Every structure is written in structure tokens, then in C-alpha cells.
């Protein structure tokens, strides 16, 4: 599941490489207007738990193999609680702004789809944050997705 394009290497991260996602995780939170605060230790602890259950993947795009990924997509696979069909859900998808418009995001997306298929998933759920406007929604529709729901959040 290793894809190389020019010098960019796209590959799944191992459980021992989760710390490579800290820088991107912080940036994702800052740019996405998500509630709460990014807590690196909690991020690593939770993803380790998901990796241990063999239901998770984080795929990184390494423009330079000696530094943190320039982009990553993470997701899990699980049986739908209503019909038991295996579903893959994207948990995050982030590309460094300096690397956007270079197809890194598309390559990460395609690799995530391949991972989902390899796990036996029959459905994929992707997220479009409200702050992303309509570009991400159009991208999903062009790739065969349809809008399912809109989420609302309230801090209490």
C-alpha cells in the first residue's frame, strides 16, 4: 500500500510513528475551528488503542522522508449499528497549506479508499467541515458520494 509519486511517498504510518502527526494535528485544529483543544498525548493514546484493535489507519504523505508528513488522512472501519455492513469513516484529512493544489490530498483520499476496500468496507463516510465551503462537497460528489447529513454542535 505504498504509493510513490515524484519524491513524495504516501504510506500508512506505524503505531510507533503517531507522534509524526502532532504538528499536523495542531494545524488541523487551528484551521478547522473545531471545538475543544488538540491534546497530543490524548491523540496518540486514542489512536494507539484504535490501532491495537486493528480498525484504524493513518496514511501520511511524506514530501521529505526526514520530516513529519505534509498531509495525512486517518480513519476507522466498523460494522454499521443498523445493518452490520462494514463502514470506513474518515476521522481527519489534512494537507499542509503549502502543499495544497498539488494532488497530495487526492492521493491520500485514493489511498484511504483502497485501505477501506482492503478491510472489506462496503461504505465510506467522509467529512466536510463547514469552514471548507463547497469545494470539498463538490470533490466528494465527483467521486460518487452523496450528502448524508449535516452536523450541528453546541458547547454545554
N, C-alpha and C positions, 0 to 999 in steps of 0.2 A: 504494500500500500504506500510506496514511496514514489512521489512524482517529482521529477526534476525538470525545470524549465529555465533556460539560461543558467545562471548560477543559483537561482532560488530553489531551495529544497523544501518540499511540502511533505510532512510526515507526522504520524502520531507521536505524541510525547509519552515517555515512560513515566511511571509513578514517581520515580526519583528526579524527574525534571519539572515538576509542577511549579517550583519556585521561579522558573523562567517566565511564568505568566504574570508575575506580580506587577511588573511595570505596566504591561498592557491592561491588566485588571484595574489598576488605579486610573489610567487614562480613560478606559471604557466608562467607569463610573462618573468621572468628571464631565465627560462629553455627553452622557446619556440622560442626565438629570434624573437618575434613579433615586428612589428614597433610600435612606439609611447611609451607611458608610462602608466602604470597602475595607474589610479586615483580612489582611493577607494570611494570617495564621489560620483563620476560620476557613478561608477559601481552600487552602492546602488540606486541612483536616477533612473537610467535606468531600473534596474530590478524591482524596485517598480512599475514603470509605466507599465511594461510588466505583472507583477502580477495583477495589477489593471484591466488590460484588459482581465484577465483570459486566457492568451495564453502561459504562461510560467511555468516552473518548475525548481527548483534546488534540486537535490537529494543528500544528504550527507551520507557519511559512517563514523559513529562515533565508533571508536575503544574504546574511552573513552568518555562517555556522558558528561563529565565536561569540555571538551576542544573542540576546533574547529574541524571540520570534517577532517579525514585523507585523504579523497578524495571526489570529488563531480563531478556531471555532470549536466549541465544546457542546456535547450533547449526551443524552442518555437514551436507552431503549428499555421499554417496559410494556407489559400487556395492558391494553385498554381496559379500564374497570367495567365497562359496559358490555363489551362483546369478546374480550380476550385477544383481539387482534394485536399483534406486536406493533408498537408505535415508537418512532425515534423522534425526540424533541430536542431542538436546538436550545441550549441554555444561554449561550452568548456567542457573538460573532463580532470580531473587532479587527480592523486593519489600521495601522498607524497612518495618520493623515498624509504623511509624506510619501506613502506607498500606494495610496488610493489611485484609481483610474489606471492601474497597471495590470488589471485582471487578477491580482492576488486574491481578492475576495471571492471572485468567481471560481478560482481554482480550489480555494478552501471549501466553498459550497459543494462543488462537484465531488471532492474527496469525502465530505460528510455524507453525501447521498450514497456513495459507494460503500462506506462503512455501514450505513443503515441497511443496505441490501445484504451485505455480508453477514449481518446479525439476524437476518430473516424478517426485518421490518416490512410491513405492508402499507404503512402510512408514515409520512413525515410531517411534523408540525414545525413551522418556522415562525419567528417572531419579527415584528416590525414595530420598533419604538415610535411613539408619536412624534418625537423630535426628529425623526428621519424623513418626514414628509412623505410624498407619494413615490419617490424613486424606488425604494425597497419593495413597496407593494407591487409596482409595475414589474420589477425584476421577477418576483415570485410568480405573478400571473403569466409572464412569458415562459416560465419554466413549468407550467402545468398546475400551479397551486390555485386554490380559490380561497377567498376570505371566509374565515370560520366564525370569529368572534372579535369583539373589541373589549379590552380590559379597562377597568377603572380602578383607581386606588385612592384611599383616604387614610391619612395617618390618624391613629386614635390613641 
